[in-house]
Every structure is written in C-alpha cells, then in structure tokens.
Amino acid sequence: MTTATAPSSTPLTAVDRCDRCGAQAYLRVSLQGGGELLFCAHHAREHGDKLREIAAYVHDETDKLADTPAIAPEDEH
C-alpha cells in the first residue's frame, strides 16, 4: 500500500537546519520517493539544479535573505 503525503508548505523557521552544514535552512526539497531535505542558501545554490531534477516539490525561502533590515533609531547608535 502506498500513501502519498502533501508537500509541506509551512514556513521554515530558525529551528530548521541545513542537512549539509547545520546552518539555518531556507530551502525544503520534497523528494519524489518520499522524505525531504533542508538546505541553507549556500548549499541550495550549490546543489539547486540537481535538487530540482529529483524534487517532487521545492519550497524556497531564500528571498528572505534579500530583505533590507530595519534602520535602528538614532538613540540606539
């Protein structure tokens, strides 16, 4: 008996860690054969093309790294 599960679309958090190096994960790859892999932005870029070939679903949050940080108020300098 085969049971299919829906790909996880829950947001990645600081608790989710890269399976290669342990850094914060920004990419979740659901594999066609089941299971999933998590990658930091660095390893997502390094292995991205191959991962997309074997993935059933890719949840990519690397765009979070491009967000401009808030500017601290004058009194916090």
C-alpha positions in Angstrom: 0.0 0.0 0.0 1.3 3.4 -1.0 0.4 6.6 0.9 1.0 10.0 -0.6 1.6 13.0 1.5 1.1 16.6 0.5 4.3 18.7 0.3 4.9 20.8 3.4 4.2 24.4 2.7 4.7 25.5 6.3 7.2 28.3 6.6 10.8 27.4 7.5 12.0 28.7 10.9 15.3 29.2 12.7 14.8 25.7 14.1 15.0 24.1 10.6 18.7 23.4 9.8 20.6 22.6 6.7 21.2 18.8 6.2 24.7 19.6 4.9 26.2 22.1 7.4 23.7 22.8 10.1 23.1 26.5 9.2 19.5 27.9 9.1 17.6 26.2 6.2 15.9 28.4 3.5 15.1 25.6 1.1 12.9 22.5 1.6 13.0 19.8 -1.1 10.3 17.1 -1.0 11.7 14.1 -2.8 9.7 12.0 -5.4 10.4 8.8 -3.4 9.3 10.4 -0.1 11.1 12.3 2.5 12.5 15.8 2.4 15.9 17.6 2.6 16.6 21.0 4.0 19.4 23.3 2.8 20.9 26.7 3.7 21.0 29.3 0.9 24.7 28.4 0.1 24.0 24.7 -0.4 20.7 25.4 -2.1 22.7 27.4 -4.7 25.5 24.8 -4.9 23.1 21.9 -5.5 20.0 23.6 -6.7 20.0 22.3 -10.3 20.4 18.7 -9.3 17.9 19.1 -6.4 15.2 20.4 -8.8 15.7 17.4 -11.1 14.9 14.9 -8.3 12.3 17.0 -6.4 8.6 16.5 -6.3 8.2 19.9 -4.7 10.6 22.8 -3.8 9.8 25.3 -1.1 12.2 28.2 -1.5 12.5 31.0 1.1 16.0 32.3 0.1 14.3 35.6 -0.9 14.1 36.3 2.9 17.9 36.9 2.8 17.4 39.9 0.4 15.1 41.8 2.8 16.6 45.1 3.9 17.0 45.3 7.6 15.2 48.0 9.6 17.3 51.0 10.5 17.9 51.5 14.2 16.5 54.7 15.8 19.1 57.5 16.4 19.2 56.8 20.2 20.4 53.2 19.6 23.7 54.1 17.9 
